[in-house]
Amino acid sequence: MRIEETFIKDLVVVEPTVFGDERGYFFESYSKVKFNDLGINIEFVQDNQSFSKKGTLRGLHYQNPPFAQTKLVRVLEGEIIDVAVDLRKDSPTYGKAFSVLLSAENKKQLLVPQGFAHGFSVVSETASVMYKCDQFYNKAAEGGIKFDDPSLNIDWGMNLEEAIVSEKDQVLPLIENCNSLF
Ligand SMILES: Cc1cn([C@H]2C[C@H](O)[C@@H](COP(=O)(O)OP(=O)(O)O[C@H]3O[C@@H](C)C(=O)[C@@H](O)[C@H]3O)O2)c(=O)[nH]c1=O
């Protein structure tokens, strides 16, 4: 298992060690001990899974403190462009977005810390996405940012006019008007 740093502090890509043989492959998608050895000490309490069709865009979402969530995101089937936006007001990369292709094939995981908004677009025919969270879902603490906020300039890898987006996500505010408390 190894960690790839990104240009945003604390936002890392985790690459598991994959053991292949004639049957297929095996890897540890999460190990508390191995994550601890890499300096990541997180108590995950909820696992989520979603399935989406090509062209779906979910996000950008966060939960405000004291219900903020760290998310460890991976793809079980298909390919997504996974995006995290730094919302930490005292961060030198506040308002910057990082994107990475996560797929069932590359088995990469994005560790999205508390203080970030998260979203993804589906670039394969379908995608099953699973993510661990270190805080429970709390509807009242939910916040979001509009995926096409021009100040974020995110390349979602698709024509946004045709994106499949929930009603809730279509009316999210721009980052400058969002209610984030980080
Ligand atoms: C996120 C969540 C939703 N739900 C319910 C609420 C709603 O009825 C239904 C669908 O919720 P949403 O439309 O918010 O699902 P979705 O748009 O997939 O929301 C998710 O998007 C990605 C990008 C994230 O980062 C997640 O944290 C989460 O916000 O599921 C839960 O019961 N528990 C949860 O943890």
The ligand as an ORCA input file, in Angstrom:
! r2SCAN-3c Opt
* xyz 0 1
  C     -25.347     10.460      1.810
  C     -26.526      9.697      2.409
  C     -27.763      9.739      1.821
  N     -28.808      9.063      2.354
  C     -30.133      9.130      1.690
  C     -30.683     10.525      1.510
  C     -31.431     10.454      0.193
  O     -32.763     10.024      0.422
  C     -30.712      9.367     -0.586
  C     -29.811      9.909     -1.680
  O     -28.971     10.903     -1.084
  P     -28.141     11.911     -1.969
  O     -28.936     12.355     -3.112
  O     -27.592     12.946     -1.040
  O     -26.966     10.958     -2.487
  P     -25.614     11.383     -3.223
  O     -25.879     12.531     -4.123
  O     -25.007     10.179     -3.794
  O     -24.750     11.924     -1.993
  C     -23.418     11.551     -1.824
  O     -22.643     12.211     -2.824
  C     -21.257     11.993     -2.745
  C     -20.590     12.810     -3.824
  C     -20.694     12.204     -1.398
  O     -19.585     12.712     -1.202
  C     -21.505     11.674     -0.265
  O     -21.026     12.130      0.985
  C     -22.964     11.954     -0.424
  O     -23.187     13.339     -0.207
  O     -29.952      8.620      0.377
  C     -28.655      8.322      3.491
  O     -29.620      7.683      3.989
  N     -27.421      8.236      4.084
  C     -26.336      8.899      3.580
  O     -25.212      8.805      4.155
*
